[in-house]
Amino acid sequence: MSAHSRAPRLTRPSLSFFLLVGLFCVLTLAGGASRADVLGQPIVRGVAAAVLVTAILFGTKFEGRTIRASLGLIVVSVSLGVLQLVPLPPSLWSELPGHAAFQRAIADPQPWRPLSIEPGATLNAVMSLLVPTTVILVAAMLRRAERELVLTVILILICVTALVGIIQFSGSSFNSPFVNDSTGEVSSFFANRNHFALFLALGCVLAPVWGTRNSAAPTWRVPLAIGLVILFLLLILASGSRAGVAVGLLGATLGFWMARDALHQQKWRLPRWAEPVAAATIIAVIAGFVVASSMSGRTQSIDRLVAIHNVEDMRSRGLPTVLGAIQAYFPVGSGFGSFDTVFRMREPFELLKPTYFNHAHNDFLEVAIGGGLPAVILLVVALCWWVSASVRVWRMPPVGEVMQGRVGSAMLLLVFVASAFDYPARTPIVMAVTALAAVWLEWGATPQTALRSSRVNL
């Protein structure tokens, strides 16, 4: 039995596989923004709805028992959002923490109102969960060989995204019409360079595993995988994302750690001097890129890392206001998606500026503001499940879907780290990849799955 044995042959992909791949293609093109008013939102949600209906009517058998945890978390998330939209009597609504101030907006008699202080934003938040829900349900319809092939599809889409980033870095004025990106930024199909950097960091996890997971794969896949990781890291530097540098290095470390056994097995094919020369070449390429880009003024990440000590970051300046908002609306919350309204109400004079602080830039804190104690409990449950499932997949032999489970565990870790500094999981494409990673982790952490995989790979 081998950790990277031959994958099962796929003779004819199912309709569910084509639907899932098509959805991810659309999400890559139009799902890179979190704002509700961008052109990409109705496109990705419309396609997700069409994919879900088609899969239910014509797709293959639904294996619900394989995604119980992932599906349960998404169902509870949707339920919390829906409950925040249920109208409450004035006597109850006015007693909710932080809500009494809104009574002055309408003269008596007071109407029934939902818990959310911004129902439209909360409804948008609920509707946004259509994308990850569709990914989870359609993924449960895939055959085992198709599950492994999806990893390759995601890596290809990351490469396409990277290619657009290279075009932008070369000086092209390409801007996606589906997102609210900034002219001149290296952000590819994303509205935010931090989200683009995280997407590339996920590629740093996927590429080494893709290059080594099949012992019968061509030998060129290993150097190609290494080259892709280097390319992704260089583009993260070019993007100007400080957090992206951290998650990119973490992603590359996790990716090569998972592929270390297969890489070690292939060392006999190379002379002894090849490994140190390869390592020195990688370091030289990255260092040369940094020096050349600095001379041309293109390393925004390096410049911003240095400048952070001289200019106080808006995230840290706004943190006391964010923490005060949590306290004001706890334990019921202000409603998902209402952060902008909450922050403007409490924003101190010294933080006023021409642009607005649309998110807390720490999704864990923003979840606490919008969802209160129920959302915090759900978040803790999700993190505990991730830890428990991750421990299981890292203790099992890396066979079959267990390796995919490790990949899912690592990808979720990157999303968690990035969410502590930004809000990447609010974009449809990152939301979808996060849902897929959770499904991979659940597949790999199931003991029956590991046993079945080991039997197939004997």
Secondary structure, DSSP 8 states (H G I E B T S, - for coil): --TT------SS--HHHHHHHHHHHHHHHH-----TTSTHHHHHHHHHHHHHHHHHHHS----GGGGHHHHHHHHHHHHHHHHTTSEE-HHHHTTSTTTGGGGGGS-SS---EES-SSHHHHHHHHHHTHHHHHHHHHHTT--HHHHHHHHHHHHHHHHHHHHHHHHHHTT-----TTS---TT---TT-SSHHHHHHHHHHHHHHHHHHHHS-TTS-TTHHHHHHHHHHHHHHHHHHHT-HHHHHHHHHHHHHHHHHTHHHHHHTGGGS-TTHHHHHHHHHHHHHHHHHHHHHHHT--HHHHHHHHTTTS--HHHHHHHHHHHHHHHHTTT-S-TT-HHHHHHHH--GGG--SS---S-S-HHHHHHHHHHHHHHHHHHHHHHHHHHHHHHHHHS---THHHHHHHHHHHHHHHHHHHTTS-GGGSHHHHHHHHHHHHHHHHHH-HHHHHHHHHHT-
